[in-house]
Amino acid sequence: MKSLGVGLIGTGYMGKCHALAWNAAKTVFGDVERPRLVHLAEANPDLAKKRGDEFGFEKTTADWRDLIADPEVDVVSVTTPNQFHPEMAIAALEAGKHVWCEKPMAPAYADAERMLSAAKVSGKIAILGYNYIQNPVMRHIKALIGEGAIGEVNHVRVEMDEDFMADPESFFYWKSELAGGYGALDDFAVHPLSLLWFLFGHVEAVITDLVKPYAERPLKDGGRRAVENHDVANVLMRLGGDISAVLMANRSAWGRKGRIALQIFGSKGSITYDQERMNEFELYQAEGRGTEQGFRKILAAPAHRPYDRFIPAPGHGLGFNDLKIIECRELIHAISGETASVVSFTDGLRIEKSVHAMAQSFHERRWIEIPA
């Protein structure tokens, strides 16, 4: 496969994360061609030039449409705020480019459907940036469940908490706008939903409560503006195989920085995991003498591949950006026609369907069934 020409739209935190991944995939894995960083787009032309130099791109532009039209670009990374995902991803697909779009797909379900339709028509690879499923620890947890290490799973609890919106006097910005989505549900809880999809398949039914801790926030230029979405979500769910589940998400949780706490209960044991300690998990197996039963902490190690491609010793730890490098390599494999572990637009739309069902449940105050 020839070297891919990469275009990057957006140069914030996730834009930099994508650039790091494109730069590192060949170095870390060695089994893919080194991509060419061809074109970078940022709304401010001076910032575009600055970021292009820093990230290593050959060309920069202040108009993302120029990037889409560039014949040297084969794949486009879309790392802009949520409401811009549909237009950019669809334009890239219609121009014959592969797409790596950050989650969520779109604030409006109809736009997410249009994104999937464009991907199908184009025949190109289109994936979403759910890199937490790429964690070698998460892959091993999935293998343990499949092997029956904790018997038949009957209940799952997952919590996602961060405190980037915990301060009631932090300034209003796009994450509190309805145009950016429901808030905790789609900007945030889609990450634990991606883990549930990865481990158990899609959600089948939900009932939801949403909470708005702060009714308004200050504006940088003075005055205040009403918060338009919800920072806290509590959801009861049913998964396939008659598994009961609970999802709790809070963007205003003081002290929590990157927590996705997962508890999986089975007929013969349990598994626990916390994203803030992403290089370990705990396994309880109800076997042997009761006097010695207990949770065992298992540290990430070279045996949990592809940890071994980063570090040759156990317990040293991978980070968020390393998971993005793994995801980038999976995308390159998908583009080359190989089997890859990614969240396609097809599976991404089902996650979106779950999110919108949750919002519907809140407004209608009832259980909502989610058809396949």
Stockholm file with secondary structure:
# STOCKHOLM 1.0

chainA/1-372         MKSLGVGLIGTGYMGKCHALAWNAAKTVFGDVERPRLVHLAEANPDLAKKRGDEFGFEKTTADWRDLIADPEVDVVSVTTPNQFHPEMAIAALEAGKHVWCEKPMAPAYADAERMLSAAKVSGKIAILGYNYIQNPVMRHIKALIGEGAIGEVNHVRVEMDEDFMADPESFFYWKSELAGGYGALDDFAVHPLSLLWFLFGHVEAVITDLVKPYAERPLKDGGRRAVENHDVANVLMRLGGDISAVLMANRSAWGRKGRIALQIFGSKGSITYDQERMNEFELYQAEGRGTEQGFRKILAAPAHRPYDRFIPAPGHGLGFNDLKIIECRELIHAISGETASVVSFTDGLRIEKSVHAMAQSFHERRWIEIPA
#=GR chainA/1-372 SS CCCCEEEEECCSHHHHHHHHHHHHHHHHHCSSCCCEEEEEECSSHHHHHHHHHHHTCSEEESCHHHHHHCTTCCEEEECSCGGGHHHHHHHHHHTTCEEEEESSSCSSHHHHHHHHHHHHHHTCCEEEECGGGGCHHHHHHHHHHHHTTTCSEEEEEEEEECCTTCCTTSCCCGGGSGGGCSBIIIIITHHHHHHHHHHHCCEEEEEEEEECSCSEEECTTSSEEECCSBSEEEEEEEEGGGEEEEEEEETTCTTCSSEEEEEEEESSEEEEEEGGGTTEEEEEECCSCGGGCCCEEEECCTTSTTGGGTCSSTTSCCCHHHHHHHHHHHHHHHHTTCCCCCEEHHHHHHHHHHHHHHHHHHHHTSCEECCC
#=GC SS_cons         CCCCEEEEECCSHHHHHHHHHHHHHHHHHCSSCCCEEEEEECSSHHHHHHHHHHHTCSEEESCHHHHHHCTTCCEEEECSCGGGHHHHHHHHHHTTCEEEEESSSCSSHHHHHHHHHHHHHHTCCEEEECGGGGCHHHHHHHHHHHHTTTCSEEEEEEEEECCTTCCTTSCCCGGGSGGGCSBIIIIITHHHHHHHHHHHCCEEEEEEEEECSCSEEECTTSSEEECCSBSEEEEEEEEGGGEEEEEEEETTCTTCSSEEEEEEEESSEEEEEEGGGTTEEEEEECCSCGGGCCCEEEECCTTSTTGGGTCSSTTSCCCHHHHHHHHHHHHHHHHTTCCCCCEEHHHHHHHHHHHHHHHHHHHHTSCEECCC
//
